[in-house]
Amino acid sequence: MAKDGDKSDWKEFLWNPRTREFLGRTASSWGLIFLFYLIFYTCLAGMFALTMYVMLQTLDEHRPTWQDRLSTPGLVIRPRADDTFEIVYTKEDTESWDLYAQTLDKFLQPYNDSLQAQKNHECAPDKYFIQEDSGEVKNNPKRSCQFNRTVLQSCSGIDDRYYGYREGQPCIIIKLNRVIGLLPGKDNQAPYVTCAAKKDDADKIGELIYFPPNGTINPMYFPYYGKKAQVNYSQPLVAVKFLNITHNEDVNIECKINAENIPVGGERDKFAGRVSFKLRINSKN
């Protein structure tokens, strides 16, 4: 009998035909609760939307208000077959270095002189290319300076489509990462890239040659205004050609950017402004 009573109580709780209550509340009571939460969450959504709207009004579509990245640009090398920063091949084995040549070919295609002439501006060299806004009127999109592939000369892949890998004189291309508003050097002084072997490998690296000469990055490529403001920006490159590096041995190399106002390494990032990699050229001769 107790079980029958419990069932009756549960049925009456779910729906009481005498008071017309569902789960202990009348239709008007449920309606008021629904109305309360509808107004409550509508107000919350409205406050959130208003907050987002006000915040978005303070942001510049073309330039971030705050930058949490390091002010010192990093360096990247090409080619890179994987994430190990190792370039290892056998001079006489075409398959071991052909991928490197193909990677450089693909990477340099946007730098073809004809494409650069179509998209970018021929800037006055040896000074920053400043493009100021006119008060509230944004000077967008901003122009970008040409960086022509031919500047890399024997590392351009035009005269030597193997980039020196077949002869055991490989080219490594170094790219400076983009930092918005960066003005490297002082008084339009050009930054430059240098490469050297690590201490134990100093006698193995041999002679180097840089393109452009002295590894210089012309100031006309700075400042960078951002991806949206400068849609056709071409990052300047420096190519390093290793003329007589020791074969059949690992050579650990470090390249760095040199400028008065660009610190190399630091507490936050010891690799800021530099890149390290291993180069090994095997030879059967």
Disulfide bonds with the S-S distance in Angstrom:
Cys123-Cys145 1.99
Cys155-Cys171 2.03
Cys195-Cys255 1.95
